[in-house]
Amino acid sequence: MAPMATRKRVDRRSRDARAEPRDARRELLSAAADIFSARGFHDASVDAVAERAGYSKGAVYWHFDGKDDLFLALIEEHVDRPLREMAELLESAPADRDMAPEASRRLAELIAGQPDWILLDHEYWLRAMRDPQLRRRYAERRRDLRTALGDALARRMETLEAETPAVDPERIATAFMALIVGLAQQALVDPGAVPDDLLGETILLIYRGLTAECRVR
């Protein structure tokens, strides 16, 4: 059987759109961040993003499949990237570095620096729950983050020369991610209910429980 031909992307942009600079994607993302933050997902539009960026609407559709694709690109940058950085730091940190306070500090920075995006992520989660196609893509995104954090936790245990816990590190990562999301949302509603050291303190308690379980086995 002959191999299937690779589908070539058709350039449907206008002549003006094709003449736009190479950094158009970055400028469109910057404009989209302003629009989504100010209006929320529902009231934001591709037209408004294009107008804010000073580009044609065709440029938006050249770089992104549509409003959902554009929004997910922003969520990956504003919410997922800080979480991935936390995982990378956990994976690479030396054994003598206490990561519990670091985790709390990073969460506080995320809440203080990206409050609109935490709300927007939750807004999109509600939308994804009502749309099977979006839910699959949202689940894939969370699965990738969970895997990255699970790998980082496993590597951290190796660095600390700790016994491997009976619980799969990815399952622990699932609990940590739910904890991070829940604390972030709670901090936006009632900041006083989430002390700066709460995440690190909780992670430390979980870690001590896991290591105690290893010793008992």
N, C-alpha and C positions, 0 to 999 in steps of 0.2 A: 504494500500500500504506500502511495506517495505521501510524504510528510505534508501536513497542513500548512498552508501559507500563513505567515505572520500578518496579522491585521495591521495595516498602516493607519496611523491616526490622521484624520482629515483636518486640515487647518481651516476652520470656518470663521476665523477672525477677519475683521475688516482690514483694508490696507493700512489705516491708521494704527490699528491694534498690532499688526505685524511689525510696525516700525517702532513700537515702544521699547524702552531700554531693557536690558537683561535682568535688572533687579526689580522688575515689575511685580513679581510674586511677593517679594519681601514688603514692598510698599502697599500692596493690596492687603496683606496680612495685618500690617500696622493700621491701616484704615478700618479693616474689619474689626480689629480689637476695640477701636473707639466706638464703632457703631453698635456692636453687640453689648459692650459694657453699658452704653447709654440707654439702649432700647430693649435689651433682652433678646432672646432668640426669636420669639414669635414676631415681634415688630420690626426686627432688622430685615433688610432686603438687599439683594444683589445690586439693585440699582443704586441704593444709598452708599454701598461700599465703593462701587465704581466712581460715583460722583465725589466722594470724600477723597479718594486716592488720586483723582484727576485722570483716570484712565477710561477707556471704553468698556462697555459691558462685555464685549467680546473677549477682552483680556481676562476678565474674571473666569469665564467659561473655558478659556484656553488653559489656565493654570489649575482650575478646580472643576469638579463635575457639577457642582451646584452649591446651594447654600449649606446643605448638610456637610458636604466634603470640606468646605471652607471653615465651617465651625469646628469640625473635628481636628483640622490642622491647628487651629488656635488652642483647643483644649490640650492637644499633645504638647504644645509649646509651653503653655502657662500652668498646666496642672501636672501632666505626666513627666515633663522634663525634670522638675524639681524632685519628684519621687524617684526617678531613675538616678539622679545624682546622689540621692541618699543611699540607694542600693549600691552604687559604685563605690561610694566612700566606705560603706560597711564592709564591702568585699576586700578593699585594698588597705584598710587601716591596720597599723601594727597592733600586736597583741596587748601592749601596755596602754593603748588609748581607750578610754571609757566612752563607749558609743551611746550610752543611755542619755546623758546630757546633750550630746550632739543631736540626737533624734528629736528631743524636745525643742532645741533651738531652731532646727530646720523647720519643724512644724509651725512654730511661732512666726518665723519669717514668711512662710507660705501664707498663713492666715492674714498677716499684716500687709503683705505685699500684693496678694492676689484675691482679696475678698470677693470681688465681682465674679471672678472665674470659678470660685467654689460654688457660688450661687448658680452660675450659668451651667456648670457641669451637672448640678442637681436638676435644673430645669430640663436639660437635654436627657437626663436619665428618665424623667417622667415621660418625655416624648418617646424615647426608645421603648419603654415598656408597652406602648400602644401600637408600635410598628415593628412587626417581626423582622423586617430587613435591617432596620436601624438597630434593633436589639442584638442581632447577630454581630454586627460590626462593633457595637459597644462592648459586647461580651469578649470579642477577640482582643480589643484594646486592653481590657482589664486582665485578660488571660496573659497577655504578653508582659504586663507589669508584674503580675503575680509570679510568673516564671522567673523574671529577672530578680525579684526580691528573694524568692526561694533559693535560687542559685547563690545569691550573696550571703544568705544566712548559712547555707551549707559550707561555703568557703570560710565564713567567719568562725564557725565551729572548728574547722581544721586549723585555722590560725591560732585559736586558743587552745588547741590540742585537747579539746573536750570530746567526750564520747558522743557518738552519733545518737540523738534521741530516737525513741521509738516512733515518734510522730514525723511524718514526711515534712521536710522543710517548706514545701510548697503549701501544705495545709496551714502551717504556722504563718506563712506569708499572707494567706487569705485572711486569717484573723487579724494580723497587723494592719492590713489595708483597710479592713472594716473599722478597726479602731481609729486609724488616722482620719478616715472620712467622717466618722461619727463625731470625733472630737473637734474637727474643723467646723462642722456644721453647728455643733453646740456652742463653740466659741463665738460664732457670728451672732447667735441668738442671745447668749448670756456669757459674755467674756469672763466674768468673775467666777463662773463655774468651772473653768478650765485653767488651772494654774499652769505656769510656764513649764514646770517640771513634770507634769502629769503623764505625758506620753512616755518619757524616759523611765519614770518610776514604774509604770505598768509593764513596760517591756522588760525591765530588770526583774520584776516579780515572776513574769512568765519564764524568763531565762533560768532563774533560780529553781523554779519548779521542774523544768526540763532536766537540769543537771542533777537535781536531787533524785529524780526518777531513774536516771542513768546509774547512779550510785547504788540504788536499791536493787536493780536488776541483777 
